Amino acid sequence: MSGTSDEIKGRVKEAAGAIMDDDKLRREGKLDQAAGKVKQAVEKVVDKAKNMVTGKKDSDCSSC
């Protein structure tokens, strides 16, 4: 599962937990969101490393 989908899943869980007053589900949602953010950060680092190895310029890096 991608980082973005983990974040969306986490938001849904957190909202469901808030609606149903379920603290455990709310915590699971926050954890899923955090995991999604970490996955996205790792994916970004991996992409930058691949670009450095292949010699491609990073479109997000204006100062490179």
Residue pairs with C-beta under 8 A, 6 or more apart in sequence:
1 9
2 36
2 39
2 40
2 43
3 35
3 36
3 37
3 38
3 39
3 40
3 41
3 42
3 43
4 36
4 40
5 36
6 32
6 33
6 35
6 36
6 39
7 32
7 33
7 36
7 37
7 40
8 36
9 29
9 32
9 36
10 28
10 29
10 30
10 31
10 32
10 33
10 34
10 35
10 36
11 29
11 33
12 29
13 25
13 26
13 28
13 29
13 32
14 25
14 26
14 29
14 30
14 33
15 29
16 22
16 25
16 29
17 23
17 24
17 25
17 26
17 27
17 28
17 29
18 26
44 60
47 58
48 58
48 61
50 56
51 57
51 58
57 64
58 64
